[in-house]
Amino acid sequence: MNPQVRILVFVAIMGMITSGMLVAMDLLTRDRIEENQAFSLYSAVLNANNHAHTTANFRDVFEEYIVESEIDGITFFEDTESGNVSFVVEGGGVWGPIGALITLESDLKTIVSVRILFQEETPGLGGVIADPQYLEKYQGVALDIENPSSAIRITHNRTGNDNEVDAITGGTRTSNSFQTIFNTGYAAALEAWMNQGGENE
């Protein structure tokens, strides 16, 4: 056999073997990846509503306490005990996408918690956006429900308004990006919830 043909045959065989291995690995890990993603989201919802759970029982606990519904393409998670409503907001940060679970009281105005699901910001600077100690600053903040596109103001220069939160020191661009992500997501979620008969007490 011609040496060049032999090389081509070898490359083709190796390509087939490699492709087969990749397909097999995808099939073997797909369910686990999906389960991990489900746990990450459902666990965030349950934690926001103070429902204890484990990796083994999180689905059962979720089904017991949380009603999941989709309205205008937005998924809502309503806690049957407190009436809290959660939804995901996401958009571009400085270095990559940022996704967060926003949980509000039943008035859709008062923040119960903000939990970052994913982010790629600079560690120690913009990456502070995912720090639980920083996110505690959002608890109890009253959003400007009359102007949802400006519902929250993340700033270094607070003026005393109820919808203000301290910006991240050294992470101004991340703070600005998250403010846009939050307000855009909140405005869309509020409109969807109200248009579908959700209550705003």
VEXROFI-157971 format. One record per residue (C-alpha): residue in three letters; residue number from 1; x negated, y, z negated. Coordinates in Angstrom, 2 decimals. Layout:
% residues N
<Ala NUM <X Y Z>>,
...
% end
This chain:
% residues 201
<Met 1 <0.00 0.00 0.00>>,
<Asn 2 <-1.20 3.47 0.85>>,
<Pro 3 <-2.63 5.18 -2.28>>,
<Gln 4 <-0.45 8.24 -1.73>>,
<Val 5 <2.67 6.10 -1.40>>,
<Arg 6 <1.66 4.22 -4.53>>,
<Ile 7 <1.39 7.50 -6.46>>,
<Leu 8 <4.79 8.65 -5.20>>,
<Val 9 <6.38 5.35 -6.20>>,
<Phe 10 <4.74 5.56 -9.64>>,
<Val 11 <5.97 9.13 -10.15>>,
<Ala 12 <9.48 8.18 -9.03>>,
<Ile 13 <9.60 5.21 -11.42>>,
<Met 14 <8.30 7.30 -14.32>>,
<Gly 15 <10.87 9.98 -13.52>>,
<Met 16 <13.67 7.42 -13.59>>,
<Ile 17 <12.45 5.97 -16.89>>,
<Thr 18 <12.10 9.42 -18.48>>,
<Ser 19 <15.54 10.50 -17.25>>,
<Gly 20 <17.05 7.30 -18.59>>,
<Met 21 <15.45 7.88 -21.99>>,
<Leu 22 <16.75 11.46 -22.11>>,
<Val 23 <20.27 10.36 -21.23>>,
<Ala 24 <20.12 7.61 -23.85>>,
<Met 25 <18.88 10.04 -26.52>>,
<Asp 26 <21.66 12.47 -25.63>>,
<Leu 27 <24.27 9.75 -25.99>>,
<Leu 28 <22.78 8.57 -29.28>>,
<Thr 29 <22.54 12.02 -30.86>>,
<Arg 30 <25.58 13.83 -29.40>>,
<Asp 31 <28.01 12.67 -32.08>>,
<Arg 32 <25.55 13.51 -34.87>>,
<Ile 33 <24.92 16.98 -33.45>>,
<Glu 34 <28.65 17.66 -33.18>>,
<Glu 35 <29.19 16.40 -36.73>>,
<Asn 36 <26.41 18.67 -38.03>>,
<Gln 37 <27.91 21.66 -36.22>>,
<Ala 38 <31.35 20.86 -37.65>>,
<Phe 39 <29.89 20.55 -41.15>>,
<Ser 40 <28.08 23.89 -40.82>>,
<Leu 41 <31.27 25.75 -39.89>>,
<Tyr 42 <33.73 23.90 -42.12>>,
<Ser 43 <31.36 24.06 -45.07>>,
<Ala 44 <31.02 27.83 -44.61>>,
<Val 45 <34.81 28.18 -44.64>>,
<Leu 46 <35.15 26.00 -47.74>>,
<Asn 47 <32.33 27.80 -49.57>>,
<Ala 48 <33.91 31.17 -48.77>>,
<Asn 49 <37.07 29.95 -50.49>>,
<Asn 50 <35.31 28.23 -53.39>>,
<His 51 <36.30 24.67 -52.50>>,
<Ala 52 <33.73 22.11 -53.67>>,
<His 53 <32.83 19.48 -51.08>>,
<Thr 54 <30.08 17.15 -49.88>>,
<Thr 55 <28.84 15.97 -46.49>>,
<Ala 56 <30.93 12.85 -47.05>>,
<Asn 57 <34.29 14.47 -47.89>>,
<Phe 58 <34.16 17.91 -46.25>>,
<Arg 59 <36.73 17.00 -43.60>>,
<Asp 60 <39.21 15.73 -46.20>>,
<Val 61 <38.77 18.84 -48.36>>,
<Phe 62 <39.08 21.06 -45.29>>,
<Glu 63 <42.33 19.39 -44.22>>,
<Glu 64 <43.71 19.71 -47.77>>,
<Tyr 65 <43.14 23.44 -48.17>>,
<Ile 66 <42.60 25.04 -44.75>>,
<Val 67 <45.00 25.61 -41.85>>,
<Glu 68 <43.12 26.00 -38.57>>,
<Ser 69 <44.85 27.76 -35.68>>,
<Glu 70 <43.86 29.35 -32.38>>,
<Ile 71 <45.37 32.66 -31.28>>,
<Asp 72 <44.31 34.39 -28.06>>,
<Gly 73 <41.13 32.30 -27.94>>,
<Ile 74 <40.14 33.15 -31.53>>,
<Thr 75 <40.06 30.40 -34.15>>,
<Phe 76 <41.41 31.36 -37.56>>,
<Phe 77 <41.02 29.47 -40.82>>,
<Glu 78 <43.66 30.29 -43.43>>,
<Asp 79 <43.28 29.10 -47.02>>,
<Thr 80 <46.56 27.70 -48.32>>,
<Glu 81 <45.81 28.64 -51.95>>,
<Ser 82 <44.60 32.23 -51.65>>,
<Gly 83 <45.87 33.27 -48.25>>,
<Asn 84 <42.34 34.29 -47.26>>,
<Val 85 <41.73 34.38 -43.52>>,
<Ser 86 <38.39 33.52 -41.89>>,
<Phe 87 <37.15 33.85 -38.32>>,
<Val 88 <33.82 33.85 -36.49>>,
<Val 89 <32.25 36.92 -34.89>>,
<Glu 90 <29.21 36.73 -32.67>>,
<Gly 91 <27.13 38.84 -30.33>>,
<Gly 92 <23.63 39.96 -29.46>>,
<Gly 93 <21.18 40.88 -32.19>>,
<Val 94 <17.75 42.37 -31.58>>,
<Trp 95 <16.00 39.07 -30.72>>,
<Gly 96 <18.88 36.70 -30.13>>,
<Pro 97 <22.51 35.97 -30.90>>,
<Ile 98 <23.99 36.48 -34.36>>,
<Gly 99 <27.07 34.57 -35.49>>,
<Ala 100 <28.90 35.15 -38.76>>,
<Leu 101 <31.95 33.83 -40.56>>,
<Ile 102 <34.03 36.71 -41.87>>,
<Thr 103 <36.50 35.91 -44.67>>,
<Leu 104 <39.10 38.50 -45.64>>,
<Glu 105 <41.86 38.64 -48.22>>,
<Ser 106 <45.40 38.21 -46.91>>,
<Asp 107 <45.61 41.99 -46.37>>,
<Leu 108 <43.04 41.54 -43.56>>,
<Lys 109 <41.27 44.55 -45.01>>,
<Thr 110 <39.26 43.46 -48.05>>,
<Ile 111 <36.12 41.39 -47.47>>,
<Val 112 <35.86 38.18 -49.49>>,
<Ser 113 <32.57 37.09 -47.96>>,
<Val 114 <30.30 37.28 -44.94>>,
<Arg 115 <28.22 34.22 -44.09>>,
<Ile 116 <25.66 34.12 -41.29>>,
<Leu 117 <25.98 30.95 -39.20>>,
<Phe 118 <23.00 31.59 -36.91>>,
<Gln 119 <20.51 34.37 -36.15>>,
<Glu 120 <17.04 34.87 -34.68>>,
<Glu 121 <15.99 38.15 -36.28>>,
<Thr 122 <12.50 38.90 -37.61>>,
<Pro 123 <11.86 37.14 -40.95>>,
<Gly 124 <11.55 39.63 -43.80>>,
<Leu 125 <13.02 42.44 -41.73>>,
<Gly 126 <16.15 41.94 -39.63>>,
<Gly 127 <16.24 38.33 -40.82>>,
<Val 128 <17.40 39.63 -44.20>>,
<Ile 129 <20.84 39.70 -42.55>>,
<Ala 130 <21.15 36.02 -43.56>>,
<Asp 131 <19.99 36.52 -47.16>>,
<Pro 132 <22.82 35.69 -49.61>>,
<Gln 133 <21.69 38.52 -51.90>>,
<Tyr 134 <22.07 41.01 -49.07>>,
<Leu 135 <25.42 39.57 -47.97>>,
<Glu 136 <26.80 40.01 -51.50>>,
<Lys 137 <26.91 43.74 -50.69>>,
<Tyr 138 <29.85 43.06 -48.37>>,
<Gln 139 <32.07 41.51 -51.05>>,
<Gly 140 <35.02 43.73 -51.91>>,
<Val 141 <34.33 46.26 -49.15>>,
<Ala 142 <37.57 47.75 -47.80>>,
<Leu 143 <37.62 47.90 -44.01>>,
<Asp 144 <39.12 50.82 -42.11>>,
<Ile 145 <42.10 48.84 -40.82>>,
<Glu 146 <43.54 51.93 -39.11>>,
<Asn 147 <40.42 52.19 -36.94>>,
<Pro 148 <39.30 48.57 -36.48>>,
<Ser 149 <36.63 49.44 -33.91>>,
<Ser 150 <34.96 51.36 -36.76>>,
<Ala 151 <36.14 49.05 -39.53>>,
<Ile 152 <32.78 48.84 -41.25>>,
<Arg 153 <29.87 51.23 -41.38>>,
<Ile 154 <26.42 49.75 -42.08>>,
<Thr 155 <24.19 52.70 -42.88>>,
<His 156 <21.15 54.04 -44.70>>,
<Asn 157 <23.11 57.21 -45.47>>,
<Arg 158 <26.23 56.27 -47.39>>,
<Thr 159 <28.82 58.98 -47.94>>,
<Gly 160 <30.99 57.17 -50.47>>,
<Asn 161 <33.59 55.80 -48.07>>,
<Asp 162 <35.08 52.42 -49.03>>,
<Asn 163 <34.04 50.79 -45.73>>,
<Glu 164 <30.30 51.45 -46.09>>,
<Val 165 <27.55 48.89 -46.69>>,
<Asp 166 <23.83 49.48 -47.12>>,
<Ala 167 <21.79 48.83 -43.98>>,
<Ile 168 <18.79 46.50 -44.14>>,
<Thr 169 <15.59 48.24 -45.15>>,
<Gly 170 <13.23 47.87 -42.20>>,
<Gly 171 <16.01 46.32 -40.13>>,
<Thr 172 <17.89 49.29 -38.73>>,
<Arg 173 <18.31 47.82 -35.25>>,
<Thr 174 <19.63 44.55 -36.65>>,
<Ser 175 <21.99 46.49 -38.93>>,
<Asn 176 <23.28 48.48 -35.96>>,
<Ser 177 <23.71 45.33 -33.89>>,
<Phe 178 <25.58 43.55 -36.67>>,
<Gln 179 <27.85 46.56 -37.18>>,
<Thr 180 <28.82 46.34 -33.50>>,
<Ile 181 <29.29 42.56 -33.69>>,
<Phe 182 <31.41 42.85 -36.84>>,
<Asn 183 <33.62 45.70 -35.60>>,
<Thr 184 <34.15 44.21 -32.14>>,
<Gly 185 <35.04 40.80 -33.58>>,
<Tyr 186 <37.24 42.26 -36.29>>,
<Ala 187 <39.20 44.44 -33.89>>,
<Ala 188 <39.90 41.47 -31.60>>,
<Ala 189 <40.83 39.18 -34.50>>,
<Leu 190 <43.11 41.76 -36.13>>,
<Glu 191 <44.95 42.39 -32.87>>,
<Ala 192 <45.38 38.68 -32.18>>,
<Trp 193 <46.57 37.92 -35.72>>,
<Met 194 <49.08 40.77 -35.80>>,
<Asn 195 <50.42 40.11 -32.29>>,
<Gln 196 <51.12 36.49 -33.18>>,
<Gly 197 <53.12 37.33 -36.29>>,
<Gly 198 <50.36 37.07 -38.86>>,
<Glu 199 <51.09 38.96 -42.04>>,
<Asn 200 <49.27 42.10 -43.09>>,
<Glu 201 <50.38 42.88 -46.63>>,
% end
